[in-house]
Amino acid sequence: MRARFWGGPAFRGRALHAGTLTPQLRLEYQYDFQGNGSATMQYADLMSGPFYRTSLPVFDRSRFLLGIGLGFNGEQGLSTRIEYNGVVDANNGSDHGVMINIEKRY
């Protein structure tokens, strides 16, 4: 179960001479109904294997995510976005990351 809140009146883009600059805010509450902290992977083009299994860091089943970012949509179809994400759970587990995204419409 996830709840997301994006935008709102305070988050409308600001027009610049080369495009639009838009702040972003993400608040999520995440809850895992089941899961054991492991994942099985395989190559998509080799259906008969090999299979790889890995253990993942286990978070509490209930956690919050905060994301803060800034996006830019250029007039020539070029878009960029940078976003910080932080996750915390009730057991003081945490994870932090930065995402950089560049897109070009054609």
MDTraj code that builds the backbone (N, CA, C; nanometers):
import mdtraj as md
import numpy as np

residues = "MET ARG ALA ARG PHE TRP GLY GLY PRO ALA PHE ARG GLY ARG ALA LEU HIS ALA GLY THR LEU THR PRO GLN LEU ARG LEU GLU TYR GLN TYR ASP PHE GLN GLY ASN GLY SER ALA THR MET GLN TYR ALA ASP LEU MET SER GLY PRO PHE TYR ARG THR SER LEU PRO VAL PHE ASP ARG SER ARG PHE LEU LEU GLY ILE GLY LEU GLY PHE ASN GLY GLU GLN GLY LEU SER THR ARG ILE GLU TYR ASN GLY VAL VAL ASP ALA ASN ASN GLY SER ASP HIS GLY VAL MET ILE ASN ILE GLU LYS ARG TYR".split()
xyz = np.array([
    [0.0850, -0.1157, 0.0000],
    [0.0000, 0.0000, 0.0000],
    [0.0905, 0.1231, 0.0000],
    [0.0672, 0.2140, -0.0904],
    [0.1461, 0.3356, -0.0980],
    [0.0549, 0.4551, -0.1178],
    [0.0889, 0.5629, -0.0524],
    [0.0173, 0.6883, -0.0717],
    [0.1173, 0.7909, -0.1224],
    [0.0865, 0.8569, -0.2293],
    [0.1777, 0.9552, -0.2871],
    [0.1084, 1.0894, -0.2997],
    [0.1843, 1.1935, -0.2748],
    [0.1346, 1.3292, -0.2906],
    [0.2330, 1.4049, -0.3776],
    [0.1911, 1.4485, -0.4926],
    [0.2761, 1.5247, -0.5851],
    [0.2111, 1.6592, -0.6103],
    [0.2917, 1.7601, -0.6117],
    [0.2478, 1.8893, -0.6611],
    [0.1536, 1.9636, -0.5700],
    [0.0607, 2.0346, -0.6303],
    [-0.0278, 2.1242, -0.5582],
    [-0.0038, 2.2662, -0.6069],
    [-0.0822, 2.3608, -0.5604],
    [-0.0690, 2.4990, -0.6087],
    [0.0693, 2.5597, -0.5856],
    [0.1358, 2.5223, -0.4769],
    [0.2675, 2.5803, -0.4483],
    [0.3771, 2.5210, -0.5368],
    [0.3474, 2.4134, -0.6097],
    [0.4489, 2.3446, -0.6867],
    [0.4310, 2.3601, -0.8373],
    [0.3634, 2.4612, -0.8796],
    [0.3520, 2.4860, -1.0230],
    [0.4863, 2.5308, -1.0759],
    [0.5140, 2.4982, -1.1996],
    [0.6430, 2.5314, -1.2586],
    [0.6640, 2.6809, -1.2747],
    [0.7899, 2.7176, -1.2766],
    [0.8271, 2.8568, -1.2982],
    [0.8852, 2.8677, -1.4384],
    [0.8235, 2.9504, -1.5214],
    [0.8660, 2.9657, -1.6601],
    [0.9959, 3.0454, -1.6670],
    [1.0905, 2.9917, -1.7423],
    [1.2167, 3.0590, -1.7713],
    [1.2254, 3.0794, -1.9225],
    [1.3268, 3.1481, -1.9693],
    [1.3355, 3.1739, -2.1139],
    [1.3641, 3.0465, -2.1934],
    [1.4204, 2.9407, -2.1306],
    [1.4536, 2.8178, -2.2032],
    [1.3627, 2.7006, -2.1680],
    [1.2674, 2.7197, -2.0760],
    [1.1800, 2.6093, -2.0370],
    [1.1111, 2.6366, -1.9051],
    [1.0729, 2.5292, -1.8365],
    [0.9996, 2.5409, -1.7111],
    [1.0731, 2.4648, -1.6008],
    [1.0912, 2.5292, -1.4874],
    [1.1550, 2.4709, -1.3706],
    [1.0465, 2.4352, -1.2696],
    [1.0457, 2.3089, -1.2225],
    [0.9392, 2.2621, -1.1357],
    [0.9956, 2.1924, -1.0115],
    [0.9656, 2.2424, -0.8915],
    [1.0049, 2.1698, -0.7704],
    [0.9140, 2.0486, -0.7510],
    [0.9657, 1.9450, -0.6845],
    [0.8893, 1.8231, -0.6628],
    [0.9026, 1.7792, -0.5180],
    [0.7955, 1.7258, -0.4638],
    [0.7935, 1.6733, -0.3287],
    [0.7163, 1.5424, -0.3295],
    [0.7739, 1.4385, -0.2699],
    [0.7069, 1.3091, -0.2629],
    [0.7052, 1.2636, -0.1172],
    [0.5873, 1.2298, -0.0678],
    [0.5699, 1.1708, 0.0637],
    [0.4998, 1.0381, 0.0435],
    [0.5605, 0.9299, 0.0901],
    [0.5001, 0.7979, 0.0738],
    [0.4988, 0.7246, 0.2073],
    [0.3913, 0.6550, 0.2304],
    [0.3854, 0.5573, 0.3375],
    [0.3832, 0.4213, 0.2688],
    [0.4770, 0.3331, 0.3051],
    [0.4874, 0.2024, 0.2419],
    [0.4654, 0.0940, 0.3463],
    [0.3920, -0.0084, 0.3072],
    [0.3671, -0.1223, 0.3956],
    [0.3764, -0.2495, 0.3134],
    [0.4618, -0.3427, 0.3554],
    [0.4740, -0.4713, 0.2871],
    [0.3814, -0.5715, 0.3533],
    [0.2926, -0.6300, 0.2754],
    [0.2022, -0.7298, 0.3292],
    [0.2741, -0.8620, 0.3545],
    [0.3732, -0.8933, 0.2705],
    [0.4534, -1.0132, 0.2897],
    [0.5868, -0.9940, 0.2197],
    [0.6816, -1.0790, 0.2490],
    [0.8131, -1.0704, 0.1871],
    [0.9181, -1.1205, 0.2838],
    [1.0251, -1.1796, 0.2284],
    [1.1263, -1.2370, 0.3159],
    [1.2642, -1.1753, 0.2941],
    [1.2755, -1.0682, 0.2175],
    [1.4038, -1.0026, 0.2007],
    [1.4966, -1.0712, 0.1034],
    [1.4434, -1.1502, 0.0106],
    [1.5281, -1.2135, -0.0904],
    [1.4640, -1.1976, -0.2275],
    [1.5467, -1.2096, -0.3305],
    [1.4982, -1.1951, -0.4674],
    [1.5655, -1.2999, -0.5562],
    [1.4901, -1.3509, -0.6515],
    [1.5429, -1.4439, -0.7498],
    [1.5424, -1.3745, -0.8851],
    [1.6548, -1.3848, -0.9560],
    [1.6687, -1.3156, -1.0850],
    [1.7149, -1.4141, -1.1909],
    [1.6833, -1.3834, -1.3177],
    [1.7327, -1.4610, -1.4308],
    [1.7358, -1.3721, -1.5534],
    [1.8110, -1.4112, -1.6535],
    [1.8145, -1.3371, -1.7783],
    [1.6825, -1.3555, -1.8526],
    [1.6309, -1.2491, -1.9125],
    [1.5020, -1.2552, -1.9808],
    [1.5072, -1.3422, -2.1052],
    [1.6229, -1.3504, -2.1726],
    [1.6309, -1.4277, -2.2966],
    [1.6751, -1.5731, -2.2747],
    [1.7022, -1.6129, -2.1502],
    [1.7370, -1.7519, -2.1187],
    [1.6335, -1.8065, -2.0212],
    [1.5221, -1.8553, -2.0734],
    [1.4108, -1.8965, -1.9893],
    [1.4427, -2.0190, -1.9037],
    [1.5398, -2.1013, -1.9440],
    [1.5708, -2.2225, -1.8676],
    [1.6774, -2.1991, -1.7603],
    [1.7222, -2.0778, -1.7426],
    [1.8204, -2.0492, -1.6378],
    [1.9389, -1.9755, -1.6961],
    [2.0392, -1.9495, -1.6249],
    [2.0588, -1.9768, -1.4831],
    [1.9805, -1.8787, -1.3956],
    [1.9569, -1.9201, -1.2729],
    [1.8861, -1.8383, -1.1756],
    [1.9855, -1.7879, -1.0717],
    [1.9653, -1.6662, -1.0285],
    [2.0494, -1.6070, -0.9251],
    [1.9596, -1.5653, -0.8096],
    [2.0068, -1.5885, -0.6890],
    [1.9299, -1.5529, -0.5699],
    [2.0170, -1.4650, -0.4808],
    [1.9575, -1.3598, -0.4268],
    [2.0315, -1.2693, -0.3402],
    [1.9461, -1.2287, -0.2206],
    [2.0119, -1.1975, -0.1131],
    [1.9430, -1.1450, 0.0050],
    [1.9437, -0.9931, -0.0022],
    [1.8361, -0.9335, 0.0389],
    [1.8221, -0.7890, 0.0358],
    [1.8158, -0.7354, 0.1778],
    [1.8613, -0.6121, 0.1993],
    [1.8450, -0.5536, 0.3331],
    [1.6964, -0.5486, 0.3689],
    [1.6646, -0.5932, 0.4853],
    [1.5247, -0.6019, 0.5269],
    [1.4876, -0.4770, 0.6063],
    [1.3859, -0.4089, 0.5586],
    [1.3287, -0.2961, 0.6310],
    [1.2104, -0.3453, 0.7122],
    [1.1720, -0.2659, 0.8064],
    [1.0494, -0.2918, 0.8788],
    [0.9348, -0.2929, 0.7777],
    [0.8279, -0.3619, 0.8066],
    [0.7163, -0.3716, 0.7118],
    [0.6482, -0.2379, 0.6890],
    [0.6610, -0.1458, 0.7819],
    [0.5989, -0.0151, 0.7723],
    [0.7084, 0.0912, 0.7691],
    [0.7082, 0.1790, 0.6678],
    [0.8142, 0.2790, 0.6542],
    [0.7625, 0.4019, 0.5800],
    [0.8381, 0.5104, 0.5900],
    [0.8054, 0.6363, 0.5234],
    [0.9164, 0.6740, 0.4270],
    [0.8788, 0.7346, 0.3157],
    [0.9733, 0.7841, 0.2170],
    [0.9494, 0.9332, 0.1969],
    [1.0581, 1.0085, 0.1904],
    [1.0535, 1.1512, 0.1582],
    [1.1398, 1.1733, 0.0363],
    [1.0826, 1.2349, -0.0651],
    [1.1562, 1.2679, -0.1867],
    [1.1457, 1.4163, -0.2153],
    [1.2590, 1.4780, -0.2454],
    [1.2644, 1.6198, -0.2792],
    [1.3419, 1.6307, -0.4102],
    [1.2871, 1.7029, -0.5066],
    [1.3544, 1.7108, -0.6352],
    [1.3279, 1.8398, -0.7083],
    [1.3932, 1.8515, -0.8224],
    [1.3797, 1.9672, -0.9091],
    [1.3838, 1.9183, -1.0531],
    [1.2832, 1.9571, -1.1305],
    [1.2766, 1.9168, -1.2701],
    [1.2848, 2.0369, -1.3621],
    [1.3381, 2.0148, -1.4820],
    [1.3456, 2.1196, -1.5831],
    [1.2985, 2.0615, -1.7152],
    [1.1970, 2.1240, -1.7758],
    [1.1452, 2.0842, -1.9073],
    [1.1828, 2.1920, -2.0069],
    [1.2744, 2.1574, -2.0970],
    [1.3212, 2.2530, -2.1963],
    [1.2276, 2.2643, -2.3147],
    [1.2388, 2.3727, -2.3877],
    [1.1522, 2.3969, -2.5036],
    [1.1853, 2.3057, -2.6210],
    [1.3055, 2.2516, -2.6272],
    [1.3461, 2.1659, -2.7383],
    [1.3202, 2.0173, -2.7105],
    [1.2419, 1.9860, -2.6048],
    [1.2088, 1.8481, -2.5736],
    [1.3062, 1.7802, -2.4795],
    [1.4023, 1.8537, -2.4257],
    [1.4974, 1.7975, -2.3307],
    [1.4464, 1.8215, -2.1892],
    [1.4405, 1.7140, -2.1089],
    [1.3958, 1.7229, -1.9703],
    [1.5031, 1.6644, -1.8804],
    [1.5254, 1.7280, -1.7674],
    [1.6173, 1.6756, -1.6668],
    [1.5486, 1.6822, -1.5317],
    [1.5910, 1.5918, -1.4435],
    [1.5355, 1.5901, -1.3089],
    [1.6406, 1.5347, -1.2139],
    [1.6516, 1.5941, -1.0984],
    [1.7353, 1.5413, -0.9917],
    [1.6468, 1.5289, -0.8683],
    [1.6606, 1.4150, -0.7994],
    [1.5724, 1.3881, -0.6855],
    [1.6496, 1.3150, -0.5762],
    [1.6281, 1.3560, -0.4525],
    [1.6809, 1.2871, -0.3348],
    [1.5665, 1.2082, -0.2720],
    [1.5922, 1.0822, -0.2348],
    [1.4941, 0.9994, -0.1660],
    [1.5541, 0.9479, -0.0362],
    [1.4802, 0.9589, 0.0727],
    [1.5213, 0.9042, 0.2014],
    [1.4100, 0.8184, 0.2577],
    [1.4457, 0.6987, 0.3046],
    [1.3489, 0.6052, 0.3616],
    [1.3892, 0.5780, 0.5060],
    [1.2931, 0.5823, 0.5980],
    [1.3168, 0.5468, 0.7383],
    [1.2051, 0.4546, 0.7850],
    [1.2426, 0.3625, 0.8761],
    [1.1412, 0.2739, 0.9331],
    [1.1421, 0.2849, 1.0853],
    [1.0553, 0.2110, 1.1509],
    [1.0393, 0.2212, 1.2956],
    [1.1599, 0.1678, 1.3719],
    [1.2428, 0.0842, 1.3093],
    [1.3598, 0.0259, 1.3751],
    [1.4873, 0.1044, 1.3457],
    [1.4736, 0.2299, 1.3093],
    [1.5858, 0.3183, 1.2764],
    [1.6651, 0.2722, 1.1549],
    [1.6075, 0.1883, 1.0706],
    [1.6695, 0.1543, 0.9437],
    [1.6501, 0.2700, 0.8479],
    [1.7494, 0.2942, 0.7631],
    [1.7357, 0.4046, 0.6690],
    [1.8072, 0.3724, 0.5386],
    [1.7645, 0.4371, 0.4331],
    [1.8258, 0.4240, 0.3016],
    [1.8134, 0.5596, 0.2343],
    [1.9185, 0.6027, 0.1669],
    [1.9201, 0.7330, 0.1017],
    [1.9717, 0.7159, -0.0409],
    [1.9190, 0.7938, -0.1327],
    [1.9643, 0.7850, -0.2701],
    [1.9372, 0.9130, -0.3468],
    [2.0131, 0.9305, -0.4544],
    [1.9959, 1.0434, -0.5443],
    [1.9731, 0.9882, -0.6840],
    [1.8723, 1.0392, -0.7527],
    [1.8420, 0.9969, -0.8886],
    [1.8586, 1.1162, -0.9815],
    [1.9274, 1.0935, -1.0919],
    [1.9415, 1.1949, -1.1977],
    [1.8814, 1.1368, -1.3239],
    [1.7906, 1.2101, -1.3867],
    [1.7189, 1.1616, -1.5034],
    [1.7325, 1.2652, -1.6157],
    [1.7667, 1.2185, -1.7356],
    [1.7743, 1.3031, -1.8540],
    [1.6912, 1.2365, -1.9633],
    [1.5981, 1.3101, -2.0214],
    [1.5120, 1.2581, -2.1268],
    [1.5114, 1.3521, -2.2461],
    [1.4959, 1.2959, -2.3657],
    [1.4860, 1.3757, -2.4884],
    [1.3708, 1.3212, -2.5704],
    [1.2717, 1.4059, -2.5965],
    [1.1599, 1.3679, -2.6852],
    [1.2068, 1.3756, -2.8288],
    [1.1640, 1.2779, -2.9078],
    [1.1952, 1.2797, -3.0517],
    [1.0815, 1.2234, -3.1310],
])
top = md.Topology()
chain = top.add_chain()
for i, resn in enumerate(residues, 1):
    res = top.add_residue(resn, chain, resSeq=i)
    for name in ("N", "CA", "C"):
        top.add_atom(name, md.element.get_by_symbol(name[0]), res)
traj = md.Trajectory(xyz[None], top)
